[in-house]
Amino acid sequence: MKNPPAAVDAYRRAVDINPCDYRAWYGLGQAYEMMGMPFYALHYFKKSVFLQPNDSRLWIAMAHCYETEQLSMLEEAVKCYKRAVNCNDREAIALHQLAKLHCELGQLEEAAFYYKKDLERMETEEREGPNMVEALLFLAQYYRGQKRFEDAEVYCTRLLDYTGPEKETAKNILRGMRLGQSSFPSMDVEHFPP
C-alpha cells in the first residue's frame, strides 16, 4: 500500500456502498495499521471480525494491534490468537504467536503446550525453518528446567541437525545434563563407614 490516505478514502467509499462487506472494514484496518494508528485499526478489524467471525486472518490482525507498543494488551492478543487457531489458521501464525506470548507472559507451561502443537503441525506439513528451531530450543530448555531430561534430550538431539548457535546451545544443554546426572555421589557401600 503506497498511499494509505488514498486507501482509506477508497475503503470508506466501499463501506458506504456495502457496509456488510468485511473486506472493506479489514482494508480500513490495514490502512490505519500501516499509518501506525492501532486504535483505529483495531476498531475496523473488530467490525470486520463481527461480519466474518470464522476468518483467522481477521483475528490475527486484531491480535497484532493488541501487541503493539501503544496498546500492549497481551492477554487480549492471546484471546485473539486462540480464536484464530479455532478458525483453522492455514498460515500457521497463531500457534507460534501463542507460544511466544505465553513465554513473554511467564506462562511457561502454556508456552510449551503451544510450541509442541506448533512443532507437530510443522512436522505434519513437512515445514522447516526458524520457527521449528525456536520451538525445539524452547522445549529443550523447558524440559531441562522441569528435570524431564529424557524429553529435553530428544529436542536437543534434533537441534544437533542444525547449524548455527542453536547447535552449540543444544550441545551445552546436553553436556550440562550429563554432568548434572553424573555429579551425584555413587551409592556404593564402600563409601560408608562401618
HELIX and SHEET records of a PDB file:
HELIX    1   1 PRO A    4  ILE A   17  1                                  14    
HELIX    2   2 TYR A   22  MET A   34  1                                  13    
HELIX    3   3 PRO A   38  LEU A   51  1                                  14    
HELIX    4   4 SER A   56  GLU A   67  1                                  12    
HELIX    5   5 LEU A   74  ASN A   86  1                                  13    
HELIX    6   6 ALA A   94  GLU A  104  1                                  11    
HELIX    7   7 LEU A  108  THR A  124  1                                  17    
HELIX    8   8 PRO A  130  GLY A  145  1                                  16    
HELIX    9   9 PHE A  149  LEU A  159  1                                  11    
HELIX   10  10 PRO A  165  SER A  182  1                                  18    
HELIX   11  11 VAL A  189  HIS A  191  5                                   3    
END                                                                             
